[in-house]
Each structure stands twice: as C-alpha cells, then as structure tokens.
Amino acid sequence: APADFRTPVRSKTPALLISGMLDPVTPPEMSADLSRYLINSQLVSIANGSHGTGSPCIDRLIAQFVATAAKVDTACAA
C-alpha cells in the first residue's frame, strides 16, 4: 500500500455519516473521528440499530440528504 494509505480524506463536500449503537462495523466513535475531516458532515447515530438500510427512518434520511445535500432532521433515529 502507498505510504499515505491511512491518511484521512479531507473534504468540504456534504456527507451524511450513519452509524449505530449496535453496529460493529461503523460504531458512532468511528464516525465522530471521521467527521473531523469532513467538515460539512452530519452525524446520525441509530439508537438500537446499525448503519444498514431497510428502516423507514434511515431510508428517509438518506433520500432527504441526497435530494437536498443539507442537514436532515434526525429525530426518528432516537
């Protein structure tokens, strides 16, 4: 791997970071670390779930974010 392989990507592009309290792949602390480099990101932590789709809440958040590239109301994630 190149020497800079582990160097974090820095971007101003809007990003929606979805993690779950029960998510072994993308736990909330991992998303929080990543958000430091993605300055226009919004963190969403799913209280009793993971980052996967299939939930009406998650599907709505993703669709809303893709349509607007703006902050989304994450109340349903609780």
Residue frames as qw, qx, qy, qz and C-alpha x, y, z in Angstrom:
[[0.000, 0.889, 0.458, 0.000, 0.00, 0.00, 0.00],
 [0.333, 0.673, -0.065, 0.658, 1.19, 3.55, -0.62],
 [0.354, 0.009, -0.536, 0.766, 2.73, 5.43, 2.31],
 [0.242, -0.066, 0.170, -0.953, -0.29, 7.75, 2.57],
 [0.362, -0.252, -0.842, -0.309, -2.83, 4.90, 2.55],
 [0.363, -0.537, -0.699, 0.300, -4.03, 5.67, 6.09],
 [0.089, -0.087, -0.081, 0.989, -4.09, 9.44, 5.65],
 [0.257, 0.584, 0.677, -0.367, -7.68, 10.64, 6.19],
 [0.230, 0.508, 0.512, 0.653, -9.54, 12.16, 3.27],
 [0.041, -0.453, -0.317, 0.832, -10.33, 15.82, 3.88],
 [0.088, 0.405, 0.666, 0.620, -13.36, 17.28, 2.14],
 [0.201, 0.149, 0.245, -0.937, -15.86, 20.12, 2.21],
 [0.414, -0.130, -0.688, -0.581, -18.40, 18.01, 0.31],
 [0.647, -0.297, 0.250, -0.657, -21.60, 17.41, 2.31],
 [0.421, 0.125, -0.899, 0.005, -21.64, 13.94, 3.87],
 [0.747, -0.401, 0.040, -0.529, -24.19, 12.01, 5.92],
 [0.249, 0.342, -0.873, 0.244, -22.44, 9.68, 8.37],
 [0.803, -0.306, -0.106, -0.501, -24.75, 6.96, 9.67],
 [0.276, 0.266, -0.875, 0.296, -23.68, 4.67, 12.48],
 [0.720, -0.441, -0.341, -0.413, -25.47, 2.58, 15.04],
 [0.441, -0.624, 0.516, -0.387, -25.07, 1.86, 18.70],
 [0.871, -0.104, 0.471, -0.093, -25.27, -1.86, 17.80],
 [0.722, 0.680, -0.126, -0.023, -23.02, -1.55, 14.75],
 [0.790, -0.417, 0.273, 0.358, -19.71, -3.44, 14.93],
 [0.662, 0.375, 0.308, 0.571, -18.57, -2.10, 11.53],
 [0.176, 0.518, 0.048, 0.836, -19.24, 1.63, 11.88],
 [0.402, -0.596, -0.583, 0.379, -19.70, 2.42, 15.58],
 [0.006, -0.971, -0.230, -0.064, -20.53, 6.05, 16.49],
 [0.461, -0.750, 0.234, 0.414, -16.99, 6.80, 17.71],
 [0.577, 0.042, 0.551, 0.602, -15.60, 5.87, 14.28],
 [0.236, 0.758, 0.466, 0.391, -18.00, 8.27, 12.56],
 [0.280, -0.945, -0.076, 0.152, -17.16, 11.00, 15.07],
 [0.568, -0.445, 0.387, 0.575, -13.45, 10.60, 14.27],
 [0.456, 0.334, 0.592, 0.574, -14.15, 10.76, 10.53],
 [0.071, 0.900, 0.418, 0.097, -16.33, 13.86, 10.84],
 [0.388, -0.748, 0.101, 0.529, -13.30, 15.89, 11.91],
 [0.346, -0.219, 0.580, 0.705, -12.00, 15.62, 8.33],
 [0.066, 0.485, 0.702, 0.518, -15.36, 16.00, 6.55],
 [0.080, -0.112, -0.343, 0.929, -16.22, 19.50, 7.68],
 [0.492, 0.003, -0.124, -0.862, -19.71, 19.58, 6.14],
 [0.399, -0.092, -0.907, -0.098, -20.79, 16.25, 7.57],
 [0.604, -0.380, 0.143, -0.686, -23.77, 15.38, 9.74],
 [0.090, 0.169, -0.958, 0.214, -23.59, 12.51, 12.22],
 [0.750, -0.217, -0.137, -0.609, -26.57, 10.22, 12.75],
 [0.018, 0.235, -0.934, 0.268, -26.43, 7.57, 15.47],
 [0.678, -0.231, -0.492, -0.495, -29.16, 4.95, 15.38],
 [0.484, -0.530, 0.467, -0.516, -30.06, 4.14, 18.98],
 [0.731, -0.142, 0.640, -0.188, -30.92, 0.45, 18.59],
 [0.842, 0.501, 0.195, -0.036, -29.59, -0.41, 15.18],
 [0.639, -0.207, 0.401, 0.623, -26.85, -0.16, 12.60],
 [0.035, 0.493, -0.279, -0.824, -25.96, 1.81, 9.51],
 [0.183, 0.153, 0.883, 0.405, -27.89, -0.50, 7.18],
 [0.388, -0.028, -0.213, -0.896, -30.97, 0.48, 5.24],
 [0.346, -0.278, -0.887, -0.125, -34.35, -1.19, 5.50],
 [0.140, -0.522, -0.588, 0.602, -35.57, 1.12, 8.21],
 [0.195, 0.834, 0.444, 0.263, -38.12, 3.72, 7.07],
 [0.306, -0.910, 0.020, 0.279, -36.22, 6.27, 9.19],
 [0.507, -0.414, 0.487, 0.579, -32.82, 5.57, 7.63],
 [0.438, 0.405, 0.640, 0.485, -34.25, 5.36, 4.12],
 [0.057, 0.936, 0.340, 0.078, -35.98, 8.73, 4.59],
 [0.378, -0.814, 0.182, 0.403, -32.83, 10.37, 5.96],
 [0.524, -0.139, 0.588, 0.601, -30.74, 9.12, 3.05],
 [0.323, 0.618, 0.600, 0.392, -33.33, 10.19, 0.45],
 [0.102, -0.969, -0.209, 0.084, -33.73, 13.60, 2.05],
 [0.447, -0.665, 0.323, 0.504, -29.96, 14.14, 2.23],
 [0.500, 0.093, 0.632, 0.584, -29.39, 13.05, -1.38],
 [0.212, 0.771, 0.534, 0.275, -32.18, 15.35, -2.58],
 [0.114, -0.983, -0.113, -0.092, -31.01, 18.42, -0.65],
 [0.671, 0.269, -0.332, 0.606, -27.38, 17.88, 0.44],
 [0.189, -0.626, 0.215, -0.725, -28.47, 19.76, 3.55],
 [0.105, -0.161, 0.816, -0.545, -28.81, 18.91, 7.23],
 [0.523, -0.281, -0.675, -0.437, -31.66, 16.48, 7.87],
 [0.576, -0.472, 0.268, -0.611, -33.98, 16.10, 10.83],
 [0.428, 0.233, -0.868, 0.092, -32.69, 13.02, 12.68],
 [0.520, -0.301, 0.411, -0.685, -35.38, 12.80, 15.37],
 [0.925, 0.034, -0.151, -0.347, -36.53, 9.41, 14.08],
 [0.597, 0.404, -0.653, 0.231, -33.10, 7.91, 14.78],
 [0.240, -0.416, 0.626, -0.615, -33.63, 8.04, 18.52]]
